[in-house]
Every structure is written in C-alpha cells, then in structure tokens.
Amino acid sequence: MLRFALRFTTLTSLAAAALVAGCKDQGKFSAQKAAEDVATLAQLTNKDIEEVERGMPDGATRLATLWAQGKNPHDDLGAVRTALIKVRREVPALNLSKSTFFALADDHGVAIRNNLEQDAMAEKNLFAIFPDLAKVKDGNVSTLGAFPETAAQSPPDRDWIFAVPVQAEDHKLLGIYVTGWTYRRFAYHLQETLRHDLSEKLRKENATGKLPVFYVALFDRSGVYGAPKTPTIDEKALQDADLVAKTAGGPFQSVVTVTDRDFGYAAARTPKLGPDTGIAVLRSEL
C-alpha cells in the first residue's frame, strides 16, 4: 500500500511538472507570436504616419485660400470647418489616415477651428500645450503630449500631434494645419486590424482553433496605454514590465503570468511615433 502511495505521488508530481512545463512552453509560444504581431503592427504604424506626412502639405496648400484677399479665418469659423472637412475628403492620403481630428491654427498657434462638430480646441494656444509645435515655422513637426481633456480622462491618455505650416505664396507663415490621434484610439485601431488579420488567417486555413486572447498598447516613458476596454490588470502587467528599458537594445519578448494565466508579450520601439515610444502586444493562446 505504501509503495502504491509513493508511486501515485511520484506520478502526480511528474504530471504537475509536465503541466507547468507545458504552460511555460505555451507562454513562450505566445511570446513568439506576439513578437510577430508587434513587427507587423510596427510596419502598419509607419504606413499610417507616412499617410499623414504625405497628405498634410497638400492640405495646407489648399487651406491657404482661407487667407485670400486679406481674409481672417477667425471671422468665419463655419467656413474653416467646411474647408477642413472638404480638404480631408479630397486629399487621398488624408482620407485614408487614422487621424481623429484636423484643425487650423493661426501663426501664433491659437486654434481657430477643428473639423469636429464639438470643438474643444477653439482659442487654445497649441504652442503652449505642445511647445515643439512652435518649430513649425521651419517645417513639418511631430510631437507628443496631451490636451487638457486627454490628460484628464480616466484612465489618462496621450496625444500624437503632427503639424505643417500654412504659407502664402511668398512663404510667409499664415497659420498651421494640425492633426493627430490619442494613444488609446490608435492602439484600438492596431488591435482591431490585428483581430481582422488573425480571423482571416484562420478562415483561409480552414482552421478550427480559436483566436488568442490579446491586447495591444502604446508605451513611452510616461506609461502604457492600452486600447479601450483593456483590463486594468493586463495593462498593469505591461506597465510593470518596464518596456522602455527592455526595448532600448531592440525588440523584446518574454512571458508573464496574469491571474494564473501565462501570457506571452512582446514590444518594439516605433521611432516615427516619437522617442522612446513603441507598441506592445500581450497574448495568450486558447
């Protein structure tokens, strides 16, 4: 009886060890897949930013007509909004862009009007909120920061901003054309694109497996910003991973346990978004 008990205990221990090893292997597999996802999303991010870089100068040229014959765009906010909407629709790269707003500001950086129905930016000094935008007089500028409304959100968020000069024919600065998106909104775009691509892959392969559990986030030195509805505990796991430090030498991947479940995660810098900024994917296979 004692021999049987010892044998049973040994078999149970071996099974438990195999289960633990299997979980770790599963976590490593998820980490490798997350690394592949991050590489794909980094390329997509570059493409999205290049669309903005390509379309904004054309849009700025079209918007210069708002200053024609000595007009002051501050005097006709409706015309400014109409022009912003029209320009986005007519410039192919801007029509495709993932920007959540387009706005026009004067040469002092004071916002005149954006293209949204409710304009929370009007009369705000963009140079005060995003100091690097003052460099727009010398050419195109991208910068990071947060509008007061963005920073006050719960959970807080960040903004990526891109601006180009609006110039007269003699190159005098008339104003600035501004666009951008929040980190969390852009993370949602990346996450939904990844969901679509993974679903299509299953469909084309006639696979019967389920989609993995996964979350996409942007990160920088200020923190980690997941797509809306990312569980707080999962975002915290990425926050605790110190992604800025771990990606200093290049892409990074590892395994983390969240509520007794092994996840693989991967992260990589995306310099086009900004310094020390990048994308992370947290993933667990089902």
N, C-alpha and C positions, 0 to 999 in steps of 0.2 A: 504494500500500500504506500509506504514511504517512497519507494522507488518510482511508483507511478506518479506520485505528487511532485517529486523532483523533476521527472520528465515533463509533466504537464507545465510546470513553472518555467522550465527551460524553453519549451515550445512557445509558450505565451510571450516570453521575453524576446525570443527571436522574431515572432510575428510583430510585436510592438516596434522592435528596432527596424524591421523591414518597412513598417508603415511610416515611421519617422523619416527613414531614408527616402522612401517614395515621395513624401511630402516635400522634402528638400529638393529632390530631383525635379518635382513638378514646379517648385518655385524658381529653380534655375531655368527651366524651360520657358516659364512665363517671362522671366527677365530677358532672355534672349529674344523672345517675340516682342517684348516691349521696346527693346533696342532697335529692332527692325521698324517698329511703328514710329519711334522718335525720328529715325533717319528720314522716313517718308514724309512725316509732318514738318520737319525742318525744311525740306525741299519745297513743300507747299507754302510754308511761311515766306520763304524767299520770293516765290512766284507772286504771292499776294502783295507783298511790299513793292515788287517791281511793277505791278499794275498801277499802283498809286504813283510811283516815281515817273512812270511813263505818261500817265494821263493828266497829272496836275498842271504841268507847264502849259499844255494846250488849253486847259480850262481857265487858267489865269489870263491867257491872252484874250479869250472870249469875254471874260468878265471886265476887262479894262474899259469896255464900251460904257460901263456904268458911270464912268467919269467923263464921258464925251461932252464937249461943248461946255465945260465948266460945271457940270452937274456934281452934286454932292450926294452919294448913296445914302447918307444918314437921313436925307429928306424924303426918301421913298422906300421904306422897308419892304413893302409888298413887292415892289419891282425887284429888289435884291433877292428875296426868297424865290420869286418866279425864275429869275436868271440862274440861281444856284441849282434849282430842280432841272431846268432846261439843259444846262451845261452837263450835269451828270448823265442825263439821258442821251445826249448827243455825242459825248466822248466815249468811245467803246471801252477803253481801259477803266474808266471811272464807273461806267455802268456795271462792269463785272466786279468791281472792287468790293471788299468786305467792310468798307468804312461804314460807321454808324451815323456819321454826320459830315456835312460840308458847311463851311462858314466863311464869311468875308469880314475882314477887319480893316481899319484904316491904317495909315502909315505910322501911327503912334501905338498900334497894337490893340486899339479899342474895338471890340467886336461890334459889328453893325447888325448882322442878322445871320442865322443859320437856315438850313433847309427844312428843319423840323417844324411841325405845327406849333408845338410849345417851345419857345426859345428861352432857355435858361442861361444862355451865354451873352445875350444882348447887354452892351455897355460895360462888360467886364474887360479889364485890361489883361490881355493874354500875355503880354511881356512880363507882367508882374507874377502871373501864375506859373508861366513857363519861361524863365529868363533866357534860355537859349534861343527862343524864337526871335529875339531882337537881332540875331545874326542874319535874319532872312534878307536884309538889305544887300548882303554879299552873295546870296544864292540860296538854294534849297536847304531846308533844315529838318531833321527829325529829332525828337526829344521825348523824354519820359517824365511823368509827374502825375498830378491828379487835380481835376477840377474840384472845387469845394464839395459839390454834390456827390462826386465819385468817392472822395475820401470819407464822406460821412455815411456811406452805405454800410449796411451790416449783412454779411461781412464786408470789410473795406475792399476797394478796388483801385486799380491804377489805369492811367491812360497812355497810349502811344499816340503821338501827335506828329503830323508831317505838314510842313508849310512851304509855299513858294511865293516869290514876290509877284505882285501885280504891277506892271510897269507901263509908263507912257511910251510913246514912240522914241522919245529922247532918253529912255531908260530911267527917267525919274520914278522913284518909288511912289505909287499911288496908294497901295494897300497890300494886304496879304491874303492869300487863299489858303484855307486851313482844313484839314481833315483828320480823321483818326478813329480809334476804337478803344474800348476798355479791354483790359487783360482777360477778364472773365468772359466777356462776349466773344473774344477771339478764341479763347480756349474751347468754348462751346462749338464754334464753327469747326475747329480742328477735330473735336470729339465726334461730332455728327458726320464729318467726312470719313473719319476712320470707321465709324459704325457702318456706314454705307459700303465702304470698300470691303470690310470683313464679311458683310452679309452677301455681297456679290460674289466673293470668292467661294463661300460655302455653296451658293446656288450653282455656280459654274462647275464646281467639282462634284455636284450632287451629293455633298456631304450631309450626314445626318447629325453631326455634332452641333452643340450649342455655341453661341457667341460667348467669348470670355466676359467676365466682369472687368471693366476697365474705366479709368478716369484719366482725363487729360488736363494738365495745368501749365500755366506760365510761371516762371520764377525769376527773381532778381534779388539784389541784396536786401530789399525791403520785405521779402517774404514769398509765399507760394499762393497762387491764385487759381483755384480750380474752376471748371465750368459750373454754372448754376446747378444746384441740387447735388453737388459732390458732398458725400457725408463728411462732417467735420473731422471725424476720427481718421479718415483716409487722407484728407488734406494735411492734417497734423503729422501723419506718418512721413509725408514728403517734406514737410517743414523741418521735422527733426533730422532728416537725412542730410541737411546742410549741402544742398545741391550746388550752390555757387562754388564752394570749396572743392567738392568732388569732381566738378566738371572743369576745373582750372587747367588740367592737362589734356582734356579731350572728353569725348562721350564716356558715360559711366553707367554701369548696371549692377544690380545686386538684388538681394531677397530681403523682405521684411514681413514680419507677422503682425497682422491686424485682426484683433478679436478672434484669435485662434485659427486664423486662415492665412496660409502663406501666399504672399503676393510677390511677383517679380516687378521691379521698377527699373526704369532707365531714364537718363536725362542727357541733354546736349545743349551747348550754347547756340544761340542764333544771333550772331553779331549784327545782322541787319535790323533787328528789333532794338538793339541798344547794348551798351557794355554790360558784361556780367548778367546777361539776360538769356533765358533759354526755355526749352519745352521739356516737360516730364510726362511719362506715361506710367501709371500704376495698373498692373494687370494680373488677373488670376484665371486660369483655365477652369472650365466646368466639366 
